[in-house]
Amino acid sequence: MTQLEERKEPRRAKVGALREEIRKGVESGASIPASEVLDRLEAKYRWPMQQLISPLAGEMSGRTEEGGKDRRRSS
């Protein structure tokens, strides 16, 4: 076996393993459209992200949710 063939052998093994995984996926049955999966995930994580982002937005602007008063010190 030449050096070039020796270097190509790991690549051939990887390609063969990837083809096998693709074959298994195709044979596993019907797929779910990506838009359906992404819509479900977006709905699942929308509320927690809004709860996390809202207070941060107030902190970044220097305002609080309680009364909207500016917390920054004036110079």
N, C-alpha and C positions, 0 to 999 in steps of 0.2 A: 504494500500500500504506500502510495506517495504521500508526501507532506500535505499536498493540497487535498487529497482524499481524506486524510486524517483530520484536517481542519473542517471539512464539510460534514463529516459523520455526526457530530453533535447537532448541527443544524438539521440534518435529515431526521434525526430522532425527534427533535422538537416539532418539526413540521408534521411528522407522522402522529405524534401525540395530539397536536392541535386538530388534525383531521379526524382523529378518533373522537375527540370531545365534540366536535361539530356534528359528526354522525350521530352520536348519542343524543344531542340536543334536538336534532331533526326528528329522530325516531321517538322522542319522549312524548309527542302529542302536540295538540294545538297550542299556539302561543297566544299571549295576551298582548294586545296592542300597547305600544309604549305610551301613547297618550292616556290610556286608561290607568296605567300604573302611575304615571306622573301626576295625573289629576288626583288620584287617591292619596299619594304622598304629600302633595301640596295642601290638600284639605287637612290631612293629619297634623302637619307641622305649622300651618298658618297661625293658629291660635297661640301656641307657645312662643312663636317668634314675635308676634305682635306684643305679647306681654313682656317680652324681653326688650324689644326695641323701643317701646313707648317711653319707659322711664329714662332710657339712655338719651333719647332725643331731648327730653326736658333738661337733663343734666348738661348736655352740650350747649343748649341755648341759654343756660343759666336760670331757667324758669322751673318751677315745681308744679306738680299736678294739683296741689292743695289750693293755691290761690293765684297761681300765675305770677307771683312776685319774683322779681329779679334777685337772685342770690349772690350775684357777683358784687364785689366791693367796688365802689366808685373811687377813682383816684383824684 
